[in-house]
Amino acid sequence: MSGWFEISQASNGQYRFVLKAGNGEIILTSEQYKAKASAKNGIASVQKNSQDDGRYDRLTSKNDKPYFNLKAANHQIIGTSQLYTSEQSRDKGIESVKTNGASTTVKDLTQES
């Protein structure tokens, strides 16, 4: 099963999206947006930029945990990964975003059933 995006709304009323791998694990998390349309634009940016290896910043947190940011052409951060236990795990996370980032499946969790 391929991955998908989920849009949700935080308790402060702002929106964010996550990219999930086929196994349901979150592999990329966005910033919070004031408008749902902005979150949808962020998803479109992931779909566009996730295949380009040059768009990934491979970083290390203050507590020495590897993670990455996916950036757009304008160098703004589109999404951030979780913290990983090794650089190898982080690199597998990047490959997973490359594999799943072009997904057109978007689940809007803000809509009532």
N, C-alpha and C positions, 0 to 999 in steps of 0.2 A: 504494500500500500504506500502511495506517495504522501508527502506531507501536505499541510494546509496552514492557512492563517486563521487566527481568531481575533476578533475585535471585542474588547470588553470596556466597561465603564467603571472607573474608580469611584470610591465613596465621595470624592471631591467633585464629581461630575465630569472629570476629564476622561479622555479616551486613550487607549493604547492598543497595540497589537502584539501578538506573539506569532512566531513561526514554529510550528511543531513538525517533527519528523514523523515518518510513517508509524512509528511505535508510540506516538503520542507525547514524546519527550520534547520539552521546550528547548529550542536551539538558538533562538534569537528573540530579544525583547526590545520593543521600541521605547522611546521617551513618551511622556504624556502629552496629549494634544487637547486643545480647547474644543475643537470641532471634530466630529466623526469624519467629515470629508478630508481633514488633514491626515487622519490615521489611514484612510484609504489611499491618499497620495503617498504616504510612507510605504504602504504595501506595494504600490506600483513601482516605487523606487527600488525596493528589494528585488522585485521581479526583473527589473532592468539591470541592476548593478551586481547581483549576487554571483554571476558567472565570471566576473573580472577579478582575478587574483590580486591585482593591484589596488583594489578597493578595500582590502582587509588590512587593518592595523593589528599586528600581533604584539600583545602587550603583557606586562606582568604587574599584578596588583601590589599594593604596599606590603601584603603578607606573603609575597612571593608565589602567588597563584597565577598561572597563565590564563589569559582570556583574550578576546578579540572584539574589535568594533568593525562594523561594515559601514563604509562611508560612500556618499554620493559623489558625483563629479565635482560638486562645489565644496567638497571636503567636510560637509556636515555629516554628523553621525546619524545613520538611519536606525541602527540597532546594535545592541551589545549582547555578548554571550554570557553564559554563566561562568563561574570560576572553575577551572579544571585542576586536576592533580598533577598533570604533566604537560609539557609542550606537545608531545605526541597526541594526547587526548584532545588538546585544543585544536591541533591541525585536523584531526578527524571531525571535530565540530565544524570547522570551516568547510570541509568537504561535504558534510551533511547539508549545510546551508546552500552550497553550490548545487547539490542534488535536488533539494526541495524548494529552493527559493523562487523557482520559476512557476510554482504551482499557481493555478488560477482558482483554486478552491478557497473561498473565504467564508468562515462561519461567523455571523454577526450575533454575538451573545447578548447584545443590548436590546434586541428585539424580543418582545414578549411572545410566547407561544400561543 
